[in-house]
């Protein structure tokens, strides 16, 4: 349990830093196809930037 808690804490910290820096980020696992999440990410980002 301590390992998963530590990983979650680190992920939360990373997300916080990205939000504070106003930097977009995307989580893609090495065990999955990257095209679907990457395509979705750029579509959503484009919508946000246009408005």
MARGU-953712 format. One line per 10 residues: number of its first residue (from 1); their letters; for each residue x, y, z of N, C-alpha, C, CB. Coordinates in nm, 3 decimals. Atoms other than C-alpha are relative to their C-alpha. Glycine has a CB too. Layout:
N
NUM	A	X:Y:Z:X:Y:Z:X:Y:Z:X:Y:Z  ...
REM end
This chain:
51
1	XXXXXXXXXX	0.082:-0.120:0.000:0.000:0.000:0.000:0.086:0.126:0.000:-0.093:0.000:0.121  -0.084:-0.118:-0.008:0.281:0.244:0.072:0.053:0.039:-0.138:0.117:-0.023:0.095  -0.051:-0.029:0.134:0.416:0.214:-0.285:-0.106:0.074:-0.081:0.041:-0.130:-0.072  0.106:-0.065:0.079:0.083:0.300:-0.449:-0.034:0.138:0.054:-0.125:-0.087:-0.003  0.023:-0.132:-0.059:0.030:0.587:-0.205:0.108:0.098:-0.043:-0.004:-0.009:0.154  -0.112:-0.084:0.040:0.374:0.723:-0.292:-0.011:0.039:-0.147:0.133:-0.072:0.026  0.017:-0.029:0.142:0.309:0.695:-0.665:-0.111:0.102:-0.020:-0.031:-0.129:-0.079  0.112:-0.094:0.012:-0.024:0.873:-0.628:0.041:0.140:0.047:-0.121:-0.049:0.081  -0.047:-0.129:-0.051:0.138:1.150:-0.423:0.091:0.069:-0.102:0.074:-0.019:0.134  -0.090:-0.057:0.100:0.407:1.199:-0.687:-0.077:0.046:-0.124:0.106:-0.103:-0.041
11	XXXXXXXXXX	0.083:-0.039:0.115:0.149:1.206:-0.969:-0.078:0.127:0.031:-0.096:-0.114:-0.038  0.073:-0.121:-0.040:-0.057:1.463:-0.779:0.092:0.121:0.002:-0.064:-0.019:0.139  -0.097:-0.109:-0.003:0.253:1.674:-0.726:0.038:0.046:-0.140:0.124:-0.042:0.076  -0.035:-0.032:0.139:0.344:1.656:-1.093:-0.114:0.077:-0.067:0.032:-0.129:-0.080  0.116:-0.069:0.057:-0.008:1.756:-1.197:-0.012:0.142:0.053:-0.129:-0.078:0.030  0.005:-0.133:-0.061:0.001:2.049:-0.956:0.103:0.093:-0.064:0.023:-0.010:0.153  -0.106:-0.081:0.060:0.331:2.175:-1.098:-0.038:0.040:-0.143:0.135:-0.077:0.001  0.041:-0.031:0.137:0.199:2.152:-1.454:-0.111:0.105:-0.002:-0.046:-0.127:-0.071  0.108:-0.098:-0.005:-0.118:2.343:-1.361:0.054:0.138:0.037:-0.108:-0.043:0.100  -0.057:-0.128:-0.043:0.081:2.614:-1.183:0.081:0.065:-0.111:0.087:-0.020:0.124
21	XXXXXXXXXX	-0.082:-0.052:0.110:0.310:2.650:-1.486:-0.084:0.024:-0.125:0.114:-0.096:-0.030  0.091:-0.013:0.114:0.005:2.654:-1.717:0.052:-0.079:-0.121:-0.017:0.148:-0.038  -0.055:0.087:0.103:0.155:2.365:-1.914:-0.097:-0.116:-0.022:0.142:-0.053:0.041  0.083:0.116:0.032:-0.056:2.107:-2.094:0.081:-0.127:0.020:-0.054:0.009:-0.144  -0.067:0.130:-0.010:0.023:1.746:-2.024:-0.099:-0.111:-0.030:0.063:-0.019:0.140  0.082:0.117:0.032:-0.104:1.405:-2.120:0.068:-0.123:0.058:-0.021:-0.014:-0.154  -0.052:0.125:-0.055:-0.066:1.071:-1.950:-0.029:-0.112:-0.099:-0.063:-0.032:0.139  0.014:0.113:0.090:-0.004:0.783:-2.188:0.088:-0.112:0.054:0.040:0.038:-0.148  -0.074:0.115:-0.049:0.096:0.442:-2.064:0.080:-0.068:-0.109:-0.094:-0.099:0.064  -0.082:0.072:0.097:0.362:0.236:-2.232:-0.068:-0.128:-0.048:0.136:-0.033:0.060
31	XXXXXXXXXX	0.070:0.123:0.034:0.116:-0.053:-2.248:-0.125:0.024:-0.083:-0.037:-0.075:0.125  0.119:-0.031:0.077:-0.143:0.122:-2.464:0.035:0.069:-0.131:-0.095:0.088:0.082  -0.015:-0.071:0.126:-0.186:0.259:-2.813:-0.006:0.150:0.027:-0.111:-0.043:-0.102  -0.008:-0.142:-0.031:-0.087:0.624:-2.802:-0.083:0.088:-0.092:0.143:0.044:-0.005  0.065:-0.085:0.098:-0.282:0.745:-3.105:-0.134:0.056:0.048:-0.021:-0.077:-0.127  0.131:-0.047:-0.044:-0.628:0.768:-2.946:0.013:0.109:0.107:-0.083:-0.117:0.054  -0.010:-0.108:-0.099:-0.531:0.961:-2.631:0.072:0.124:-0.053:0.072:-0.050:0.124  -0.072:-0.114:0.055:-0.289:1.181:-2.825:-0.089:0.083:-0.093:0.125:-0.046:-0.074  0.092:-0.070:0.089:-0.547:1.267:-3.090:-0.106:0.075:0.080:-0.067:-0.100:-0.095  0.099:-0.066:-0.086:-0.807:1.343:-2.822:0.059:0.122:0.069:-0.054:-0.099:0.104
41	XXXXXXXXXX	-0.068:-0.110:-0.068:-0.559:1.560:-2.637:0.012:0.123:-0.091:0.140:-0.044:0.047  -0.019:-0.113:0.090:-0.481:1.775:-2.941:-0.132:0.060:-0.046:0.082:-0.041:-0.120  0.132:-0.054:0.035:-0.848:1.807:-3.038:-0.054:0.090:0.112:-0.099:-0.114:-0.028  0.048:-0.078:-0.115:-0.943:1.926:-2.689:0.082:0.127:0.018:0.004:-0.084:0.128  -0.089:-0.116:-0.013:-0.643:2.158:-2.677:-0.034:0.103:-0.106:0.148:-0.043:-0.011  0.035:-0.092:0.109:-0.736:2.310:-3.014:-0.130:0.073:0.030:-0.011:-0.076:-0.132  0.127:-0.064:-0.038:-1.091:2.376:-2.893:0.023:0.107:0.105:-0.100:-0.104:0.053  -0.026:-0.093:-0.109:-0.961:2.544:-2.580:0.076:0.122:-0.048:0.079:-0.070:0.111  -0.081:-0.111:0.049:-0.710:2.759:-2.766:-0.080:0.093:-0.089:0.122:-0.052:-0.075  0.082:-0.080:0.090:-0.964:2.877:-3.025:-0.095:0.091:0.076:-0.079:-0.090:-0.094
51	X	0.101:-0.080:-0.074:-1.198:3.012:-2.757:0.063:0.089:0.102:-0.099:-0.089:0.068
REM end
